[in-house]
Amino acid sequence: MTDESVLAVGGLEIEAAPQRAEGWMRPVELLAAGLFLVMMVTILANVFFRYVLTKPLIWGDEVASISFIWMAMLGAALAVDRHEHLRLTIVLPLIPERPRAFLELVGRIAVAVLLLRLLPVAVSYAWEESYVTSAALGLPMTVRAAALPVGIALMALLTLLSILRDGDRKMLVPAGLTVAAGIGLPWLGQPLFASLGLWNLPIFLVLLVAAFLAVGVPIAFCFGLGTLSYLTLATTAPVFVMIGRIDEGMSSLILLSVPIFVLLGVILDETGMGRAIVGFLGSLLGHVKAGMSYVLLGSLFLVSGISGSKVSDMATVAPALFPEMKRRGHSTPEMTALLATGAAMADTVPPSIVLIVLGSVAGVSIAGLFTSGFAIAIVLLVSLAALARWKARREDMRGVRRATWGDVLRAAVIATPALVLPFMIRGLVGGGVATATEVSAIAVVYAFVIGVILYGGIPPRRLMPMLVATAAMSGAILLILGFASAMAWALTQSGFARELMTLVSSMPGGWLGFMGVSILIFLILGCILEGLPAIVLLAPIMFPLARNLGIHDVHYAMVVVTAMNIGLMAPPIGIGFYIACKIGGAEPDAVMGRIWPYIAALLVGLAVIAAVPAISTALL
């Protein structure tokens, strides 16, 4: 996936420049890849000892956890080096070239200031952890916590080098003075901020974060800058707490499955397993009216159950189906609109990194989310398929040949090993046979072995780049979760959750009214932030409110995840919409006019899901 001009991580897509900028980072790449392998081997050994020998490795979780946090922090540094941190790129092209370069330089300097401010606090945090000893290995927890200052130091160094190497020398002094003024003036105005109370929240955690997002600062650092500014200028809370929350947000054992599912998506791309699924569905349904639309939607549904990445899904499906769809009279904008909304539909299909993160931060059963996700995706699939059938009523079917049963059988034989994977993941996790982390490791081994034996294999020269790409993508995801956790803590401690509870309690409409407001909030956040940061920010606040109103956790989760996915693909702001246009080779202006009926179909499906809790909970 890193050979593409677009990068997808956990559902968020960005423009990326995957080439390595600093040659001296090669040892860091090797170390990050090695730590990922240690984590994988430890998880698989845990599975073997627990389920085969019925003697779990007592020290296994500690080794996996230590390897994980180090891999995450080194991966975050690699993402800085490779320009792969997730950022918003919609506003920048609208700004003239010189002001844009200046604002980007200001953003980079602000990131460097953030990291340099956090570095001594992270060192102090790691030192404090030396007084705590791990339960199984008896190691001082500094061994684990030292990953934070090392990763922050590397990111700070790489950011400073990029400023000196890439920044316009004539702009350095003005940009530096701008950042200094942005720090100094608010510092002088601290008494004013202290008197504003909750009004500081929109100033620092909304407006300031939005300003940094607009100038292209990576999302993780936007959250960090907003939280650091709020804690420093508007509260008496120490920055030390922020480091603790970053550590906590990145360290949950449930999150170990995130980098493993990222690797699973990379293996899918490398082996072509997704193309086998597309070929099978094409042989089965391609001869009926709207058949290729059904194949596109069905392929996204099934391929999503393997990759967990929207861009990977769309990039697998579009090249295989668009030529035949175009021959049958479908326009490129129409196909791209269906591609985008089909990808939005598929994000509840396990393995969904969004669902894993949601289960972690909101305390919801991942097995329940995986089980319910299939049913929810089917509702959305039916909504889109019904609209596609109506739109295909004048489709040109001349020359379309029905595949022989022999062709269907051959395609089925080729696709079956790949088709097994999403159902295996759902069955093992949903049935409580194994945890999401254990299943992710098993799925990677299965996909790798099947890919090598049946789908052409993976060249040995690609293995190291795949592991490095996985570490960098995972680091980018997990750093967002860390900084978003710190911001979520700041929101909670400010009293915002209490005020929101009071507001919700006074709203008309009961649980349905709350559900409607939630849909609106997450639709908007989906347009701007996408699922992962939005979930980490709001799940700790919104889920307790939903529980108080009697809404089932899994039902509420399905509603908010679906709303965020629709927002992601909704023009003119949704990030995923522009990525779909890039993959589909269509102009956004042309697609914009065609996508609204499909968005409406998804909203109809969402309304049904929200109003009928049994759809989400019947299979639990």
N, C-alpha and C positions, 0 to 999 in steps of 0.2 A: 504493500500500500504506500510505502514511502517513496516510490518512484513516480507517484502521481503528483500533479500540481495542486491537489486537494487532499487534505488529511482528515480522517474521521476518527474520533475517539469517543467511545461511549455515547454516540448519538450527536455529538457536537462536531460540526465541520468547519474547517478554516482553510485559508490559503496557507501553504507551507513551503519552505525551502529546505528540503531534507539534507542537502549537502553539509558535511562537517566543515565548520569554519576554522577551528583551532586544531592543528595537528597533535599538540601535546595532550589532547583529550582522549587519545586512543587508549591509554591504560585505564581511564575511567570507564570507557565503553566495555573493555574486557572485564573489568571488575563488576560492573552492573550486570552484564550478561551472565557471569559466573554466579553472582548472588541469586539471580533469577533461577538458574539451574539448581542451586542448592535448595532453594525454596520448593521447587517442583519435586525434586527427589525426596525431600523430607516429607512432603504431603503424600506422595505415593507410598513411601515407606510406612507412614501412619496408616494409610488405607490397608496395606498388606498385613501389618501387625494387628490392626484392630479387627478386620473382618475375616482374615484367613487364620491367623494364629490366636485370635481373641486375647491378645496381650498388647494393649495400646502402648506406644512409645510415650513415656511420661515427659521426656524432654523434647518431643517432636514439635509441639506448638511453640516453645520458646525459640528453638532454632529457626523455625519458619518465620516467626514474628521478627526476630533480629534481622534475618536476611531481607525480609520484606521492607522494613523501614529504611534500611540502607539502600536497597535497590530503588525505592521510591525517591529518596532524596538525590541520589546520584542520577537517576533518570530525569528528575526535574532539572538538574544542571545540564544534562545532555539535551533536553528540550530547549533550553536557552541557547546552547551552542548551535543547535540545528534549526533554530527559529520555528519551533513546533509548538510553542505554548499557544493555547487557545485565545483568540482575540476577535473582536468585532471589526469587520473590514468594510462595513457599508457606508459609514460617514466619510471616511478619509478620501475616497475618490471624488467626492463632491467639493473638496477644498482645493484651491489653486496650489500649484507645485511648491513654491517657496514657503508659503505659510504652513502647508502640510508637513514639509521637511522640518520646519522649526518646531511645530507642535509634537511631532514624533520624537524629536530630540529632547524636548522638555519631558515627555513621558518616560523616556529611557533614564534620564537623570533622576527623575522622581523614583523610579524603581530601584536605582542604585542607592539612593538615600534610604529608602525603606529597608533594603537588605542590610546596609551597613548599620542602621539603627537596631535591627533585630539581632545582628551577629553577637555582640557582647552579651545580650540577654540569653541567647541560645547557649552560649558557652557556660553562663552561670546556671542555666537550667540543667545542662548535662552534668555539671559538677554536683549539683544538689542531688541528682539521681544516684550518685555514688554511695549514698547512705542507705540505699535500698538494694536488696539482694534478690536475684531471681529464685523462684521456688525450687525448680528442678535442677538447674545447672550450678546454682550458687554463685553466679557471676554478678558483679556490681552492675546495676542498670545503666550506668554510664556507657557501657559497651553498646547498648542499644541507642540511648539518647544522644550519643556523640554524632550520630548521623545527621542530626538537625544543624548544628553549627558547621559541620563539614559541607553539607549541601548548600547552606545559605552562603558560606564563604565562596564556594565555587561559582554559584549564580552571581554573586556580587562582582567577582573578578571578571567573569565572562561579560557581564553587562558593561562594566567600565571599559574593557577592551573593545567591545562593539561600539561604544560611544566615541572612543579615540580613533578607531579604524574607519568607521562608516560615517560618522557625523561630519557635517560641514564645519571646518575649523573656524570660519568667520561667525558661525552661529553659536559656538560653544559658550562664549562669555555671556552673550545676551540670554541664552537658554538657562545657563547656570544662575544668572541674576534673577531670572523669572522664578525659578524654583526657590531660590533663597527668599525672595519677596513672598512667595506663596507659603513659606514656613514662618517667616518672621512676623508678618502682619497679623495672622491669626494668633500667634503666640502672644503678641501684645494685647490682643482682644480677648484673652481668656476670661476676664471678669464678665464680659458681655455674654460669652457662651455659657458660663456657669448660671446665668440668670434665665436662660432660654428653656431649660428643662427638656421636655420631650421634643421640642422643636429642633433640637440638635440632630435628631435622627434623620429627618429629611435633608438637612444641610450636609451632613457627613456621609451617611449611609445610602443616600439616594442621589442628590445632586452632584456631590464630589465624585462618587463612583461612576455616575453616568458621564461626567465630563472626561474622566480618564478612559472609560470605554470608548467614547467618541473619537479620541485621538489615537486609538490603536494600542493602548496599554493592555497586555494580556489580562484576562479576566481574573485569574488568581491574584495578581498583584493589585488590580483595582480593588478587590475586596480587602487586601492587606492594607493598602493606603487609606481606604475609608475607615477601617477599624482602628488603625494606629492613630489617625487624626482624631477620631472620636474619643478614644480612651485618653489621649494626651491632653486634649484641649477642653473637653467637656465633662470629664469625670476625674475621680481620684484613684481609679483602679490602676494597678501597676501593669506595665507592659509584659512583665513576667507571666501574668495570667494568659496573655495572648499566645505565648509560645506553648504553654501547657495545652491550650485548646487546639492549636495547630497539630500538636503531637497526637492528641486524643482523636481528632478528626481523621487522621491518616492511618491510625494504628489498629482499628478494629479487625479482629481475626476474620470476620465475614468478608472484609475487603480484599483478603488474599486472593479471592476468585477473580477480581477485576483484571489484573495483568494476565492471568491465565486465559480468560475469555478473550482478551485482546490478542494474545498469541493464536488462539483458535481462529479468529477472523483472518489473521495473516496467513495461516496454513490454508484456509479456505481459498484465499486469493491465489496462493502459489500452486495449489494442486488442481484447481479447476473443478472442485466438487460441486460448486454452485451451478456451473454450466451443465453438468449432468442432470441436475434436477430440472433446469429449464428445458432441456431436451426431452425429458420424459413427459412433462406436462404438455409440451408442444405437440408431441405425437398423440396424446390422449384427447386434447381439446381443440387443437388448431384448426379443425375442419368446420367447426360450428360458427354461426354468426356471433360476433364479439368474442370468438374463441381466443384470439391472441391477447385481448384485454384480460380475459380470465387467466390466461397463462401468466401474464405479467403480474397480476395480483397474487395468484397462487404461488408463483416463484418467490416474490417478496416475502410472503407469509412463511414459506418453508426455509428459504435461505437466511432470513432473519433469525430463525431458530438455531442457526449455526454460528453466524458471524457476530451478531450483536452490534453491528455497525451499519448505519444508514448508507453511508457513501459506498462501503463495500457491497452492500445489497444492490444499490442502484447501478453501480459500475459493472456488476456481474450480469444483471438482467438486461439493461438497455441495449448494449451492442448485439446481444443475441436475438432480440425481438423486434427492435425498431425497423430494420430493413423490410421484413415481411409485413409489419403493420402499415408501413408507408405504402407498400405495393397495394394493399387493400383499401387505400383511400384515407387513412388516418394522417392528419397533419402533424408536423413535428411539435408545434405548441400543444396540441391536444394530447399527444403521447406523453410529453413532458409533464403536463398537469396531472395525468393519471399516475405517472411514475412518482411524482413528489408526494401525492396524497396516499398512494399505496405504501410508500416508505413510512409515512406517519402512522398508518394503520398497524404496521408490523412491530412497533417497538415494545408492545406488551408480550410478544412471543418470546419465551425463554430460549437461550440465555440473554436476558436484557440486563445490561450493566446498570441502567436506570433503576430497575426493580431491585437489584442487589443493594445498591446504595440506599434506596428508600427503605428497604427492610432493616438496614443497619441503623440509620439515623432516627427512624420513627418507631423502631421496636416491633415491626410487623413480620409475621412468619414469611420467610422467603419461599418455603414450600407452598404456602397458601397463595402467594403472589404468582408463582409460576403456574400453579394449577388454574387459577382464575384468568391469567393472561391469555391463554388459548381461547377461552370462551369469548372474552372481550374482543380479541382480534377477529374472530369469526363474525361477530355482529357488524363490525366496521367493514369487513370484507364483503358481506352480503349487501351493505348499503352502497358501496362503491361498484360492485358487480351489477347491481340493478340499474344504476345510472349508466354504466358502460354499455349494458345491453340496449337501453333505450337510445343512446347516442349512436349505436352501431346498426340501427335499423336499415340504413341505406348503404351498408358496407358492401364493397365489391367482392363477391365470392367467386367470380369467374376464374377458372383454372386452379381452384383450391382442391387438393386431393386429400382424401381421408387416408391416414396412415393405415397400413395393413396391421392385422393383429400380430404378425411376426415382428414388424417394426416397433410396435408398442412394447412387445415382450422384451426385445433386445434393449430398448431404451430403459425399461424397468429394471432389467438385470444390472445395467451399468449404474443406474441411479440409486438402487436400493441401499447399498452401503452408506451413501450420503444421506438418504432419507431417514435411515435409522437414527441418525445422530440427534436431531431435535427431540424426537420422541423418547430417546434414551435419557436425555438430560431432564426432560419434564418428568418422566416416570420415576427416575431415581430420586430426584429432589422432592417431587410432589408426594411420592409414596413414603417418604421418610427413611429411605434405605441408606442414604448418605447425605452429607451436608453439601451446600452449593460449591464450597471450595474443593471438597473431595471429588465431586462429580466433574467440576471443571478440569481437574488434573486428569481424570480418567478419560474425558472427552478429547483432550489434547493428544494423549497417547493413541487413542483409537483413530482420530483423524489423521495423525501423522503416519501410523502404520498403514491404514487403508489408502491414504494418499500416495505413499511410496509404492505399495503393491499394485493398486488398481488404477490410479489416476496419473501416472507418469512421474511421480516422485518429486522430490525437491533437490535441486543441485546442491552438493555440499558447500559450494561457495556462497550460497544464499542463507545458510543457517546462521552464521554470525550476524549479518545485517538484519535478519528477522528478529533475533534476540535483542539486539541493540534498539531496533525500532520499537519493540514491545516495551522495553525499559523506559525509553523516552516518552512514548505515548502514555504509559501508565503513570510515570512521574508527573506529566502534565495534568492528568485527571486527578491524581491524589493530592497534588498541591492545591488545586481548586477546592477540594473537599476540606483540606486543612484550614485554609484561609476563610472559607465559607463557614466552617464550624466556629471560628473565632468571632466572625460577624454575627452569627446566630446567637452566640452567648451574649454578645454586647446588646443585641436586641432584647433578649430575655431579661437581662439584668436591669435594663433601663425602665422596666415596668410596662413596656409596650404590649407584652402578652396579656397583662392584666387589663389594660385599657381595651384591648381588642376583645377580650372575653366579655367585658361589660357592654361593648357595642353590639356584639353578636347576640347577646342575651336579649337585647331590646329590639332586635330586628323582627319584622313581621314574616310570616310564612314558615316558621319553624325550621325543620331540617331541610326542607326543599328550598327555602329561601337562602339558607346558608350554603347549600350545594350550588345554587345559581351564582352567588357571590364568589365562591371558590373557583368555579369554572371561569368566570370573568378574570379573576386575578391570575390564574395559571395560564390562561390564553395569552394575556399580556406578557407575563414573564417568559413564556415559551418563545414569543417573538424576539425578546431582547436577550435573555440569558441562556435559554435552553434548559433541559431538565436537571442536570446534575447540580449546578449551583443553586437553582431555584428550590430544589428539594431540600438541600442541606440548610438553606436559609429559613424556609417556612415550615418544613415538616414538624420540627419540634414545637412550633406554635399552633399550627392548624390542626394537627391530629388530635391533641387533647380536647380542642373545641368540638371537633366532630364526634369524639367519643361521648362527650357530655350531652350531645344532642341525640345519642343513640344510634349513630351511623357506624356500621361495621368497618373496621380498619381496612380490610381488603377492598370492600366496595368503594370507600373513599379514595384509596390508593389508585384504583383503576380509573376513577373519574379524573383525578388531577393529572395522572400520567397521560391519559388520552388528550386532555385539554392542552397540556404543554406541547404534545406532539403536533396537534393541529396548529397551534400558534407558531411553532417552528417552521411550518410550511406555508404560513399565511403571508402574502405580500401586503404592503411593500417592505416590511421590516424583517420578516422571518428569515433567519440565516439559511435554513435548509432549502428554502425556495430557490435561492440564487445558486446553490450547489446543484440542485436538480436541473436547473437551466443550463449550467455548465456541462454537466454530464450528458444531457439530452441534446446539446448543440442548438438550443433555441434562445431567441432574444427574450429577456424577462418581460419586456413590454407586451410582446405577443402572447406569452404564456399567462400573463396576469388576467387577461380577459377570458381565458378558457378555464382557469383553475377554480373560479368561484362556485360553479355548480358542484364540483367535487368536494370543496370545502364544506358546502351546505350539506352534502350527503354525509360527511363525517360528523357534522354538528347534529344532524338528525340521529345518527347512531349514538353519539354522546348523550343526547337527551334521553334516549331510551335506556342507556346504561345507567344514567344518574337516577332516573325515575323508578327503575325496576331493580332493586338490590339483589333479587334472586339470580340475575344473570351473572353477577360477580361471585355469589356465595353458594350457589346450588351444588357445585362440585366439591366444595371443601369438606 
